[in-house]
Amino acid sequence: MRTETPAAPPAGVRVALLVAALAALLLAAGASLCVGAGTVPPAEVWRAVTGGAGPHARLIAREVRVPRTVLAVGVGAALGCAGTLIQTLTRNPLAEPGVLGVTFGAGFAISLGAALGVAGHQATQLALAFTGSLLAALLVHAVGRTSPLRLLLAGTALSFVLGGLSLGMRLTFPDVLDRYRFWSVGSLAGREQVSPTVPLLVMALALAGALLLTGPLNALALGEGVAPALGAHVPRPRIAVLGLVTVLAGTATAVAGPITFLGLMVPHLARRAARGSLRWLMAYTMVLGPLLLLTADIASRVLLPTGEVPVAVVTAFLGGPVLIWAVRRRGAIAL
């Protein structure tokens, strides 16, 4: 298959693209505060945020939509960045954050907690999901740490095992299905019942760490045979990347449930503008991820007149064509 090696655009073009993406993100955030089952005019939203609106507008805008919008920004940036990291590390354009088993690890932990009767509160479910994601990723790393290929195989195998065990528990215990069903829809609705402050702080620190890793990861992306010749210590950045992917994807999945395809399609869209610069790629994904998730979340509120569509359904609908495009264009933009 033919491989393109396009010249990198000037720095001014990259800055302009990033500014345009940020402006679009601000517009999407504003629309997220206004659009929904109960439409609130922008002026009323502003008064609600500043504390001057009536109780109804203040309840909708300040207590529900502001936390939901902030959560969408954090989850979108985390999943987009995690996808970029895992694709760069494995040199596989079809890799996504769930390859480390974090999604199925979280689902297994939720199912197990429900079976044991300890997953009754949303905060408990959040803790269980994050713990399951972390343990699954640690197990995958322990088995496949020697090479990216073994890592992918170990993650896929563990995901099948955990998925089968979770399904068995859901079929055996009806209460497990009820608890799992709420978490597994992959939605931002209703997540404001638990304060997102700690998860957002964790994701922000992990995103900052990802930006600091762009130098070593650039060398590692050239291949493990080339990286030592450039003075890069291969195991350390690999472990750091795996740790960041686990924290980013695990926290986002624990908070919002499994939102598929976002970590896959965002790096592909951003790579067209970054053109080989990992630092710019990280910057673009941290903006495009929230932009796409906010857009999907807004669409999920208005697609049906009788209720909301889970945002994971919308992202999957968008991600399917992107996945087909990525398969057809594999190798068109070098990782």
C-alpha positions as CSV (number, residue, x, y, z in Angstrom):
1,M,0.0,0.0,0.0
2,R,1.3,3.4,-0.9
3,T,2.6,5.5,2.0
4,E,2.3,9.3,1.9
5,T,5.0,11.4,3.5
6,P,3.5,14.9,3.2
7,A,5.5,17.9,4.2
8,A,4.7,19.4,7.6
9,P,2.6,22.6,7.4
10,P,4.1,25.8,8.7
11,A,3.9,26.6,12.4
12,G,1.4,29.4,11.7
13,V,-1.0,27.0,10.0
14,R,-0.8,24.6,12.9
15,V,-1.5,27.4,15.3
16,A,-4.4,28.6,13.2
17,L,-5.9,25.1,13.1
18,L,-5.5,24.8,16.9
19,V,-7.2,28.1,17.5
20,A,-10.0,27.2,15.2
21,A,-10.5,23.9,17.0
22,L,-10.5,25.7,20.4
23,A,-13.1,28.2,19.1
24,A,-15.3,25.3,17.9
25,L,-14.9,23.7,21.3
26,L,-16.1,26.9,23.1
27,L,-19.1,27.1,20.8
28,A,-19.9,23.4,21.5
29,A,-19.6,24.0,25.2
30,G,-22.0,26.9,25.0
31,A,-24.4,24.9,23.0
32,S,-24.2,22.1,25.5
33,L,-25.3,24.5,28.2
34,C,-28.3,25.6,26.2
35,V,-29.6,22.6,24.2
36,G,-31.5,19.7,25.7
37,A,-35.0,18.6,26.7
38,G,-35.5,22.0,28.3
39,T,-33.9,24.7,26.0
40,V,-32.5,27.6,28.0
41,P,-31.6,30.8,26.1
42,P,-27.9,31.8,26.3
43,A,-28.6,35.0,28.3
44,E,-30.5,32.9,30.9
45,V,-27.6,30.4,31.0
46,W,-25.2,33.2,31.8
47,R,-27.4,34.5,34.5
48,A,-27.8,31.0,35.9
49,V,-24.0,30.5,36.0
50,T,-23.5,33.8,37.7
51,G,-26.3,33.2,40.1
52,G,-28.8,35.7,38.9
53,A,-31.4,33.4,37.2
54,G,-34.5,31.8,38.5
55,P,-34.5,28.4,40.3
56,H,-35.6,26.4,37.2
57,A,-32.9,27.8,34.9
58,R,-30.3,27.6,37.7
59,L,-31.2,23.9,38.3
60,I,-30.9,23.0,34.6
61,A,-27.9,25.0,33.6
62,R,-25.8,25.2,36.8
63,E,-26.6,21.9,38.5
64,V,-26.9,19.6,35.5
65,R,-25.5,20.9,32.3
66,V,-22.3,22.7,33.6
67,P,-21.0,19.5,35.4
68,R,-22.0,17.4,32.3
69,T,-20.2,19.7,30.0
70,V,-17.1,19.9,32.1
71,L,-17.1,16.1,32.4
72,A,-17.5,15.7,28.6
73,V,-14.4,17.9,28.1
74,G,-12.3,15.9,30.5
75,V,-13.5,12.5,29.3
76,G,-13.1,13.5,25.6
77,A,-9.5,14.8,26.2
78,A,-8.6,11.7,28.2
79,L,-9.9,9.2,25.7
80,G,-8.4,11.0,22.7
81,C,-5.0,11.3,24.4
82,A,-5.1,7.7,25.5
83,G,-5.8,6.6,21.9
84,T,-2.8,8.7,20.6
85,L,-0.5,7.2,23.2
86,I,-1.4,3.6,22.6
87,Q,-1.4,3.9,18.8
88,T,2.1,5.6,19.0
89,L,3.5,3.0,21.4
90,T,2.2,-0.1,19.5
91,R,2.7,1.5,16.1
92,N,-0.8,0.2,15.3
93,P,-3.2,2.7,13.8
94,L,-6.2,0.5,14.8
95,A,-5.3,0.3,18.5
96,E,-7.5,2.0,21.0
97,P,-7.4,2.5,24.8
98,G,-9.5,-0.6,25.5
99,V,-6.8,-2.8,24.2
100,L,-5.2,-2.9,27.7
101,G,-8.4,-4.4,29.0
102,V,-9.5,-1.4,31.0
103,T,-13.1,-1.4,29.6
104,F,-13.7,-5.1,30.3
105,G,-11.8,-4.8,33.6
106,A,-14.1,-2.1,34.7
107,G,-17.2,-4.0,33.6
108,F,-16.0,-7.1,35.4
109,A,-15.5,-5.1,38.6
110,I,-18.9,-3.6,38.4
111,S,-20.5,-7.0,37.9
112,L,-18.5,-8.6,40.7
113,G,-19.4,-5.8,43.1
114,A,-23.1,-6.1,42.2
115,A,-22.9,-9.8,42.8
116,L,-21.4,-9.2,46.2
117,G,-23.9,-6.5,47.0
118,V,-21.4,-3.7,47.3
119,A,-22.2,-1.7,44.1
120,G,-25.3,0.1,45.3
121,H,-24.0,3.6,45.2
122,Q,-22.7,5.5,42.2
123,A,-19.5,6.5,44.0
124,T,-18.9,2.8,44.9
125,Q,-19.4,1.9,41.2
126,L,-16.9,4.6,40.2
127,A,-14.3,3.2,42.6
128,L,-15.0,-0.4,41.5
129,A,-14.7,0.5,37.8
130,F,-11.4,2.3,38.3
131,T,-9.9,-0.5,40.4
132,G,-11.0,-3.1,37.8
133,S,-9.4,-1.0,35.0
134,L,-6.2,-0.6,36.9
135,L,-5.9,-4.3,37.8
136,A,-6.7,-5.5,34.3
137,A,-4.1,-3.1,32.8
138,L,-1.4,-4.2,35.3
139,L,-2.1,-7.9,34.4
140,V,-1.9,-7.1,30.6
141,H,1.4,-5.2,31.2
142,A,2.8,-8.1,33.2
143,V,2.1,-10.6,30.5
144,G,2.9,-8.5,27.4
145,R,5.5,-6.0,28.6
146,T,8.3,-7.3,26.4
147,S,6.8,-6.2,23.0
148,P,3.8,-4.2,21.6
149,L,2.5,-7.4,19.8
150,R,2.4,-9.4,23.0
151,L,0.7,-6.5,24.7
152,L,-2.0,-6.4,22.1
153,L,-2.5,-10.1,22.3
154,A,-2.6,-10.2,26.1
155,G,-5.1,-7.3,26.2
156,T,-7.4,-9.0,23.7
157,A,-7.2,-12.3,25.5
158,L,-7.9,-10.8,28.9
159,S,-10.8,-8.8,27.5
160,F,-12.5,-11.9,26.2
161,V,-12.0,-13.7,29.5
162,L,-13.3,-10.9,31.6
163,G,-16.2,-10.3,29.2
164,G,-17.2,-13.9,29.5
165,L,-17.1,-13.9,33.3
166,S,-19.1,-10.7,33.4
167,L,-21.7,-12.1,31.1
168,G,-22.0,-15.2,33.2
169,M,-22.6,-13.2,36.4
170,R,-25.2,-11.0,34.6
171,L,-27.1,-14.1,33.4
172,T,-26.9,-15.8,36.8
173,F,-27.9,-12.8,39.0
174,P,-30.6,-10.4,37.8
175,D,-29.4,-7.7,40.2
176,V,-26.0,-7.7,38.6
177,L,-27.6,-7.0,35.2
178,D,-29.5,-4.1,36.7
179,R,-26.4,-2.5,38.1
180,Y,-24.3,-3.2,35.1
181,R,-26.9,-1.9,32.6
182,F,-26.9,1.6,34.0
183,W,-23.1,1.9,33.9
184,S,-22.6,0.1,30.6
185,V,-24.7,2.5,28.5
186,G,-21.8,4.9,28.1
187,S,-23.6,8.1,28.8
188,L,-22.9,11.5,30.5
189,A,-26.5,11.8,31.7
190,G,-26.9,11.3,35.4
191,R,-23.2,11.3,36.2
192,E,-23.4,14.6,38.0
193,Q,-24.8,12.8,41.0
194,V,-21.2,12.1,42.1
195,S,-18.7,15.0,42.2
196,P,-16.4,14.8,39.2
197,T,-13.7,16.9,40.9
198,V,-11.3,14.1,41.8
199,P,-11.6,12.2,38.4
200,L,-11.1,15.5,36.5
201,L,-8.1,16.3,38.6
202,V,-6.6,12.9,37.9
203,M,-7.2,13.2,34.2
204,A,-5.7,16.7,34.1
205,L,-2.5,15.5,35.8
206,A,-2.3,12.5,33.4
207,L,-2.8,14.8,30.4
208,A,0.0,17.0,31.6
209,G,2.2,13.9,32.0
210,A,1.4,12.9,28.4
211,L,2.6,16.2,27.1
212,L,5.9,15.8,29.0
213,L,6.4,12.4,27.4
214,T,6.3,13.5,23.8
215,G,10.1,13.7,23.6
216,P,10.9,10.1,24.7
217,L,7.8,8.8,22.9
218,N,9.0,10.4,19.6
219,A,12.1,8.3,19.7
220,L,10.2,5.2,20.8
221,A,7.8,5.6,17.9
222,L,10.7,5.1,15.5
223,G,10.9,1.5,16.6
224,E,12.5,-0.3,19.5
225,G,15.6,-1.1,17.4
226,V,16.2,2.5,16.5
227,A,15.3,4.2,19.9
228,P,18.4,2.9,21.8
229,A,20.6,4.3,19.1
230,L,19.1,7.7,19.7
231,G,19.8,7.5,23.4
232,A,16.3,6.6,24.5
233,H,15.8,4.2,27.3
234,V,13.0,2.0,25.9
235,P,11.5,0.3,29.1
236,R,11.0,3.6,31.0
237,P,8.9,5.5,28.5
238,R,6.9,2.4,27.6
239,I,6.0,1.8,31.3
240,A,5.1,5.5,31.6
241,V,2.9,5.4,28.5
242,L,1.1,2.3,29.7
243,G,0.6,3.9,33.1
244,L,-0.8,7.1,31.5
245,V,-3.1,5.2,29.2
246,T,-4.4,3.1,32.1
247,V,-5.1,6.2,34.2
248,L,-6.7,8.2,31.4
249,A,-8.8,5.4,29.9
250,G,-9.6,3.8,33.3
251,T,-10.7,7.1,34.9
252,A,-12.8,8.1,31.8
253,T,-14.4,4.7,31.6
254,A,-15.1,4.6,35.3
255,V,-16.8,8.0,35.2
256,A,-18.8,7.8,32.0
257,G,-19.0,4.1,31.1
258,P,-17.5,2.5,28.0
259,I,-17.5,5.1,25.2
260,T,-16.1,3.3,22.2
261,F,-14.4,4.5,19.0
262,L,-13.5,8.0,20.5
263,G,-10.0,6.9,21.3
264,L,-9.7,5.3,17.9
265,M,-11.0,8.0,15.6
266,V,-9.7,11.2,17.3
267,P,-6.0,10.4,16.7
268,H,-6.7,9.7,13.1
269,L,-8.4,13.0,12.6
270,A,-5.7,14.9,14.5
271,R,-2.9,13.2,12.7
272,R,-3.9,14.9,9.4
273,A,-3.1,18.3,10.9
274,A,-0.1,17.3,13.0
275,R,1.8,15.7,10.1
276,G,4.4,13.8,12.1
277,S,4.8,16.1,15.2
278,L,3.8,14.2,18.3
279,R,3.6,17.3,20.4
280,W,1.1,18.9,18.0
281,L,-0.7,15.6,17.7
282,M,-1.2,15.6,21.5
283,A,-2.5,19.2,21.4
284,Y,-5.0,18.5,18.7
285,T,-6.3,15.3,20.3
286,M,-6.8,17.1,23.6
287,V,-9.1,19.6,21.8
288,L,-10.7,17.4,19.2
289,G,-11.6,14.7,21.7
290,P,-13.8,17.1,23.8
291,L,-15.2,18.7,20.7
292,L,-16.4,15.4,19.2
293,L,-17.7,14.1,22.5
294,L,-19.6,17.3,23.2
295,T,-21.1,17.3,19.7
296,A,-22.2,13.7,20.1
297,D,-23.6,14.5,23.5
298,I,-25.6,17.4,22.2
299,A,-26.9,15.2,19.3
300,S,-27.8,12.5,21.9
301,R,-30.2,14.9,23.6
302,V,-32.2,16.0,20.5
303,L,-32.2,12.9,18.3
304,L,-35.3,11.4,20.0
305,P,-38.3,13.5,21.0
306,T,-39.1,11.1,23.9
307,G,-35.7,10.9,25.6
308,E,-32.0,10.8,25.2
309,V,-29.8,8.4,23.2
310,P,-26.7,7.2,25.1
311,V,-23.7,9.1,23.8
312,A,-21.8,5.9,23.3
313,V,-24.4,5.0,20.6
314,V,-23.7,8.3,18.8
315,T,-20.0,7.9,19.0
316,A,-20.2,4.3,17.7
317,F,-22.4,5.5,14.8
318,L,-19.7,8.1,13.9
319,G,-16.8,5.8,14.7
320,G,-17.9,3.0,12.4
321,P,-17.3,4.9,9.1
322,V,-14.0,6.3,10.6
323,L,-12.9,2.7,11.4
324,I,-13.6,1.7,7.8
325,W,-11.7,4.7,6.5
326,A,-8.8,3.9,8.8
327,V,-8.6,0.3,7.5
328,R,-8.7,1.5,3.9
329,R,-6.1,4.2,4.5
330,R,-3.8,2.3,6.8
331,G,-0.3,3.5,6.3
332,A,-1.4,6.7,4.5
333,I,-0.2,8.8,7.4
334,A,2.9,7.5,9.1
335,L,2.6,6.9,12.9
